Amino acid sequence: MKYYLFIDESGDHGLKTIDEGFPVFLLCGVLVSEVEYFNINSVVNSLKIKYWNNTNVILHSRDIRKCNNEFKILFDLTIKERFYEDINHILTSSNYNIISSAIDKIAFIKKYGKLEDDVYEIALSFILERTIFCLDEMKDCKSLEIIIEKRGRKEDLKLSSHLHKLSQIGTYYVDVERMKKYAIKYKFLGKKENSNGLQISDLLAYPIARKIITPEGVNISFELIKEKFYTKNGKRYGLKVFP
């Protein structure tokens, strides 16, 4: 069976400036089988038709929170309540695994300095590594396609080179033969290409990042999705905070 890994981010990956209100960069991976993704795609499109009568709307976490653009309809609290109920039902009832990686930028700089290497690559390496762990357990995966949101031509070329390198040499915990077993392919998509998988990843990324920034705070969205993280022997393998 084919699996997809949809990857989106929350926060700024740069180390030159730090937003003290959001000092974390988080990369969120959503691992889902081709069969289940067909179902997710269908229910997400049904939601879009229900509220906008078309499937062209892009579910963007920030726009939803701020009631921007198409989401101005959420100023109507009755619509907002129904919309959140529908979104939460999709996120809790669908079958997928979250594998995410976060960089606490302040702690990272204190420990390693302002490295020239993109912390995006560090987070991505971890996610790919844990994805292989997860697929090994599932035993039905024949191929993996990684879908990453575009950031810019220069950034995408750099990331493409990093992914190619991983496919040639593996990682510390996953050797190259184990990596090649899944015939990994990857592609970059922009928001306008309207990937529901990337939109799900975007919706999940923000509450995870918020949980890391304020672990003791009330975070209903995180509580709804926390069982979706990839776990092994009772340990949450699908969430790593660096350093």
N, C-alpha and C positions, 0 to 999 in steps of 0.2 A: 504494500500500500504506500501511496505517496503522502508525505506530510509537508505542511507549510510552517515556516517560522516567520511571523510578522514582527518587525522591530520598529519601534518609535521611541521618542525621547521626551523627557520633561526636564526643563532647566537648560542652562547654558553650559556647553562642554569646555569653554575656554577657561584658562587659569589666570589670565592677566587681570581680570576684574572679578570681584566677588560681590554678589547681591546678598547682603547680610540677612535679608528676609527670606532668601531661597538659595542657601549656599551649597545645594546638592545638585549634581548632574545624575540623572537616572535614565538608564536604557531598559526598556521593557520589551521582552520577547513573549509572543503568544504562539505556542506550539499546538497545532491542530491537524487532525487527519483530513485528507481530501474529502472524505465522505461527510464528516462533521462540518467542515467549512461550507459545503454546499447548503447544509441546513442553516448555519449561521447567516450566510449571505441572504438566504431566502427570508428569514425572520427580520433581519435588519432592513431589507428593502420594503417589507410589509409595513414596518414602523414608519419609514419615510413616506410611504404612500398615505398612511393613516393621517399623518400630521401636515404633509405638504402636497399630497396628491401627485408626487413624482419621486424618483429615486436619485435625483441629482444633488440633493443636499449632502454636504460633507459634515459628519458628526465630529466637531472639534471641541475638545474639552474646555478650552478657554472661552470660546464663543458661547457655549452652553452656560458656563458659570456666570458670564457677564451679560447674558441675554442679548448678544450682538447679532447683527445680520438676520438670517432666517430665524434665529432663536428669540427674536423679539416677542414671538407668540408666548414665551414663557413668563412674560410680565403678567399674564392672566394666570393667577395662582391655581385655578382649577385645571387648566391645561398643563401647567407645570407639574402638578402632583401626578396626573395621569401619565405624563411623559416619563417622569423619573421612575414610576412603577414599571412601565414597559421596558425601559432601558435596564433597570435592575433585574428584571425577570430574565432578559436575554443573557446578561452577564453571569447570573447565578445558575441558570438551568442548562446552558450550553456546556459541551464537553471539550475542555481544552486545559492546557497547563501554562501557568505563568512562570517564566524564568527571567528574572530581572537582576540588574546589577547597578549599584549606585556608588558615586564618588562623593565623599564628604570633602569638598574642595579645601576647606580651611585646614582640616587635619592632614589631608594629603600633601598640601604645600609645606606644612610644618615638618613632615617626615621626609619628603622626597625633593622639595623645592619645586620651582616652576619649570617642569620638564618641557622640552620642545615637543615630545611625542604627544599625540592627541589622546586624552583620557578616554575618548570614545572607543579607541582600539582596545584599551585595557578592559573596558566593560563588555565589549563585543566578544573578546576572546573568552571571557568567563561564561557568557551566555552560550556560546557555541559548544564549549566544553561540557557544560551541564546538559545541554540538549542531547549530546551524544550519550551521556549517562542515561538520560531518560528514554531515548530510543532503544538503547540496548535492553532495557527492561521490558519494553513493549513487544519486541521481537517480531512485529509485523511490518516494519518500515523497510521499504526497498529503495526509496529515494527521498531527499529533502531539498526543498526549494526555499531559500531565504529571501524574504521580501523586505526591503529597507526603504524608508522614506528618504527621498532626495534632499540634500542639503545645499548643494552647489556643485558645479563641475569639478573644481579643484578638490573639494572635500570628498566627493564621490570617487574620484580617481584614486585618491590616497587610500580610501577605505577598500576599494576594489583590489588594490595592490596588497593590502594587509590580508584580505580574505584569500587571495591567491597564495600568499606565503603560507598561511595556515594549512591550506589544502596540500602543500608540498612538504611541509616539515612537521605538521601536527602541533600540539601544545605540550606543556609539561606533563599533563595527566592523560592525554589522548594521543597515541602515536598515529603516524600518517596512514598506516594500513587500516586502522580502526576508523579513521576519518573517511577514507575512500570507500568503505563498505556502503556508505549511504549516497554515493553518487551526487554529492552536494552541488547545487547550482544556486545562483543568486542573481537578483536584479533589483534595480532602484526604480521606485515609482514616485511621482509627484502627487500632491494632494488632489490636484484637478483630475487625476486618473481614477479617483473615487474608489479606492480599495477599502471595502468594508473591514477586511482583516487589519489593515493599518489603523483604521478608525477605532476599532476595538482596542488595539494596543495603546492608542492615544488616550482613550477614556480611562484605561487602567493605570497608566503611568502616573498621573497627577496624584491620586490618593495614596499610592505607594510612596512617592516622594514625600508627601506631607506627613506620612506616618514616620518616616525616618527623621524628618526635621523636628517634629513635635510628637515623640513616641507616646507621651502620656495624654495627649489631647484627644478630644472626641473626634472619631473618624469613622462615621457610619459606613461610608463607601468602602473603606479598607476592610471593615468587619465582614461586609457582604462577600468579598472576593478572596479572603485570606485562605480559604480551603482550596483554592485553585492553584496555589503554588506547588511546584514539583517538590515532593517530599520523599525521603528515603529513610527507613528505620526510625520514623517519627521525627526526623530532623528536616527542617525546611531548607532544601538544597536550592530552591528556586529564588532565593533572595540573598544577595551578597552586598555588604557595604565595605568599601575600601576607604582608608587603609585598615 
